[in-house]
Every structure is written in structure tokens, then in C-alpha cells.
Amino acid sequence: MTQDEIIEMAVQAELNLYVHDLTEKQYIEVIKHFAKLVVAKAIAELEQRTWVGLTDDEFNELYDRYVPITCYALLIEKVEAKLKQKNGYAEEKNT
């Protein structure tokens, strides 16, 4: 979500009104409306993502690197980390 999109949602939610013209209750309702717009946009963006899995080569590389010297739990942890990295949920770590 871009800054311009958030600003547009603020305008749409009428956050550009003068605060002193609103009662506290009215201002809270405006903020709630704005929050709902932001959440809806964020959910829509998440729903558009396509999950990217590991290639056979990526899985085999992780398997060959971790199974002979450790246990399956570490392999599972590394596979999960790699999937999160590929799908934009985690920073790449060189382990």
C-alpha cells in the first residue's frame, strides 16, 4: 500500500475535516471508518498474493545441507524460513 493510497483513504474517510468542528464521538467514528478502509485495502493486497513453493533443487539443497548433520526438525525450520523468504514474509538469512 502506497502513501498516496493511504492519503486517498484518509480523504475518503473525511479525515481532512477540521477536528474542532467534530464532537469526540464523531471524530472517533471518522477514525474507525479510516481504519476499516486501510484494513480492507491491506486484506485485498494479501489476497492477491500467490504462494511460491520451493523448487526440487532448493529442497534438495536444504535436505543435503541439514539432514546428514542434524535432525529433521532443523530441516523443517530451514524449509519454512526459505518459503517465508520466497513469499516476502522474512528477510534472507545466510545460515
GROMACS elastic network, one bead per residue, 0.5 to 0.9 nm:
[ bonds ]
;  ai    aj funct       b0    kb
    1     4     6  0.83674   500
    1     5     6  0.64045   500
    1     6     6  0.71987   500
    1    38     6  0.88580   500
    1    41     6  0.76022   500
    1    42     6  0.70658   500
    1    45     6  0.78410   500
    2     5     6  0.51697   500
    2     6     6  0.64572   500
    2     7     6  0.87376   500
    3     6     6  0.51374   500
    3     7     6  0.61913   500
    3     8     6  0.85863   500
    4     7     6  0.50259   500
    4     8     6  0.60806   500
    4     9     6  0.86048   500
    5     8     6  0.50251   500
    5     9     6  0.62383   500
    5    10     6  0.86644   500
    6     9     6  0.50502   500
    6    10     6  0.62351   500
    6    11     6  0.87355   500
    6    37     6  0.88444   500
    6    38     6  0.69952   500
    7    11     6  0.62897   500
    7    12     6  0.85405   500
    8    11     6  0.51129   500
    8    12     6  0.60970   500
    8    13     6  0.85755   500
    9    13     6  0.60232   500
    9    14     6  0.84555   500
    9    15     6  0.87595   500
    9    34     6  0.65145   500
    9    37     6  0.64129   500
    9    38     6  0.70784   500
   10    13     6  0.50293   500
   10    14     6  0.61772   500
   10    15     6  0.52433   500
   10    16     6  0.71809   500
   10    31     6  0.87781   500
   10    34     6  0.59288   500
   10    37     6  0.85393   500
   10    38     6  0.88763   500
   11    15     6  0.57020   500
   11    16     6  0.58595   500
   11    17     6  0.87883   500
   11    34     6  0.87882   500
   12    15     6  0.76580   500
   12    16     6  0.88543   500
   12    34     6  0.78411   500
   12    37     6  0.87421   500
   13    16     6  0.82287   500
   13    30     6  0.60987   500
   13    31     6  0.76347   500
   13    32     6  0.88275   500
   13    33     6  0.58822   500
   13    34     6  0.51015   500
   13    35     6  0.88913   500
   13    37     6  0.78822   500
   14    17     6  0.58618   500
   14    30     6  0.67569   500
   14    31     6  0.89718   500
   14    33     6  0.89090   500
   14    34     6  0.81946   500
   15    18     6  0.80104   500
   15    19     6  0.83763   500
   15    27     6  0.84793   500
   15    30     6  0.66146   500
   15    31     6  0.73901   500
   15    34     6  0.77084   500
   16    19     6  0.84368   500
   17    20     6  0.86850   500
   17    21     6  0.75273   500
   17    22     6  0.81484   500
   18    21     6  0.55377   500
   18    22     6  0.72554   500
   19    22     6  0.54949   500
   19    23     6  0.81013   500
   19    24     6  0.87392   500
   19    27     6  0.70726   500
   20    23     6  0.75176   500
   22    25     6  0.78350   500
   22    26     6  0.56641   500
   22    27     6  0.58268   500
   23    26     6  0.50953   500
   23    27     6  0.61657   500
   23    28     6  0.86015   500
   24    27     6  0.51014   500
   24    28     6  0.61762   500
   24    29     6  0.86653   500
   25    28     6  0.51674   500
   25    29     6  0.63315   500
   25    30     6  0.88067   500
   26    29     6  0.50842   500
   26    30     6  0.63263   500
   26    31     6  0.87532   500
   27    30     6  0.50515   500
   27    31     6  0.62584   500
   27    32     6  0.86086   500
   28    31     6  0.50723   500
   28    32     6  0.61151   500
   28    33     6  0.86009   500
   29    32     6  0.50096   500
   29    33     6  0.61545   500
   29    34     6  0.86239   500
   30    33     6  0.50899   500
   30    34     6  0.62432   500
   30    35     6  0.86603   500
   31    34     6  0.50393   500
   31    35     6  0.61329   500
   31    36     6  0.86278   500
   32    35     6  0.50320   500
   32    36     6  0.61886   500
   32    37     6  0.87041   500
   33    36     6  0.51562   500
   33    37     6  0.63783   500
   33    38     6  0.88376   500
   34    37     6  0.51478   500
   34    38     6  0.63452   500
   34    39     6  0.87121   500
   35    38     6  0.51442   500
   35    39     6  0.61391   500
   35    40     6  0.85419   500
   36    39     6  0.51409   500
   36    40     6  0.60368   500
   36    41     6  0.85812   500
   37    40     6  0.51712   500
   37    41     6  0.62242   500
   37    42     6  0.86620   500
   38    41     6  0.52022   500
   38    42     6  0.61918   500
   38    43     6  0.86571   500
   39    42     6  0.50600   500
   39    43     6  0.60900   500
   39    44     6  0.85110   500
   40    43     6  0.51744   500
   40    44     6  0.61214   500
   40    45     6  0.86730   500
   41    44     6  0.50803   500
   41    45     6  0.62534   500
   41    46     6  0.87228   500
   42    45     6  0.51554   500
   42    46     6  0.62878   500
   42    47     6  0.87082   500
   43    46     6  0.50726   500
   43    47     6  0.61569   500
   43    48     6  0.87585   500
   44    47     6  0.51625   500
   44    48     6  0.65020   500
   45    48     6  0.52973   500
   45    49     6  0.69912   500
   46    49     6  0.55169   500
   46    50     6  0.89316   500
   47    50     6  0.81260   500
   49    87     6  0.84914   500
   50    87     6  0.81870   500
   51    83     6  0.86879   500
   51    86     6  0.85664   500
   51    87     6  0.62980   500
   52    83     6  0.72105   500
   52    86     6  0.64544   500
   52    87     6  0.60276   500
   53    83     6  0.63176   500
   53    86     6  0.77144   500
   53    87     6  0.83937   500
   54    57     6  0.79127   500
   54    58     6  0.57937   500
   54    59     6  0.60889   500
   54    79     6  0.81742   500
   54    82     6  0.77860   500
   54    83     6  0.66825   500
   54    86     6  0.82438   500
   55    58     6  0.51494   500
   55    59     6  0.62831   500
   55    60     6  0.85464   500
   56    59     6  0.51581   500
   56    60     6  0.59970   500
   56    61     6  0.84709   500
   57    60     6  0.50726   500
   57    61     6  0.60035   500
   57    62     6  0.86335   500
   58    61     6  0.51299   500
   58    62     6  0.63486   500
   58    63     6  0.85894   500
   58    79     6  0.89368   500
   58    82     6  0.87439   500
   59    62     6  0.52103   500
   59    63     6  0.60366   500
   59    64     6  0.85296   500
   59    79     6  0.72543   500
   60    64     6  0.58755   500
   60    65     6  0.83018   500
   61    64     6  0.52428   500
   61    65     6  0.60429   500
   61    66     6  0.86514   500
   62    65     6  0.50921   500
   62    66     6  0.60784   500
   62    67     6  0.80357   500
   62    75     6  0.68736   500
   62    78     6  0.71587   500
   62    79     6  0.70773   500
   63    66     6  0.55212   500
   63    67     6  0.54599   500
   63    68     6  0.80927   500
   63    72     6  0.88921   500
   63    75     6  0.65216   500
   63    79     6  0.87760   500
   64    67     6  0.60454   500
   64    68     6  0.67368   500
   65    68     6  0.70419   500
   65    69     6  0.77124   500
   65    75     6  0.86503   500
   66    69     6  0.57509   500
   66    70     6  0.57062   500
   66    71     6  0.73292   500
   66    72     6  0.79951   500
   66    74     6  0.70267   500
   66    75     6  0.58039   500
   66    78     6  0.84664   500
   67    70     6  0.53311   500
   67    71     6  0.57436   500
   67    72     6  0.62512   500
   67    74     6  0.80299   500
   67    75     6  0.64648   500
   68    71     6  0.77848   500
   70    73     6  0.83347   500
   70    74     6  0.68310   500
   70    75     6  0.80260   500
   71    74     6  0.57451   500
   71    75     6  0.68143   500
   72    76     6  0.61475   500
   72    77     6  0.85727   500
   73    76     6  0.51507   500
   73    77     6  0.62643   500
   73    78     6  0.87297   500
   74    78     6  0.61665   500
   74    79     6  0.85852   500
   75    78     6  0.51023   500
   75    79     6  0.61077   500
   75    80     6  0.85383   500
   76    79     6  0.50927   500
   76    80     6  0.61095   500
   76    81     6  0.85516   500
   77    80     6  0.51847   500
   77    81     6  0.61849   500
   77    82     6  0.86739   500
   78    82     6  0.61172   500
   78    83     6  0.86125   500
   78    95     6  0.86597   500
   79    82     6  0.50897   500
   79    83     6  0.62027   500
   79    84     6  0.86198   500
   80    83     6  0.51391   500
   80    84     6  0.61775   500
   80    85     6  0.85822   500
   81    84     6  0.51137   500
   81    85     6  0.61421   500
   81    86     6  0.86697   500
   81    89     6  0.89074   500
   81    90     6  0.73144   500
   81    91     6  0.89891   500
   81    92     6  0.83570   500
   81    93     6  0.86166   500
   82    85     6  0.50256   500
   82    86     6  0.61916   500
   82    87     6  0.86275   500
   82    90     6  0.85376   500
   82    92     6  0.79221   500
   83    86     6  0.50919   500
   83    87     6  0.61566   500
   83    88     6  0.86095   500
   83    89     6  0.84003   500
   83    90     6  0.88150   500
   84    87     6  0.51435   500
   84    88     6  0.60905   500
   84    90     6  0.54001   500
   84    91     6  0.82791   500
   84    92     6  0.89671   500
   85    88     6  0.52904   500
   85    89     6  0.57771   500
   85    91     6  0.59386   500
   85    92     6  0.58293   500
   85    93     6  0.86942   500
   86    89     6  0.77091   500
   86    90     6  0.82046   500
   86    92     6  0.87630   500
   87    90     6  0.79610   500
   88    91     6  0.75886   500
   90    93     6  0.86581   500
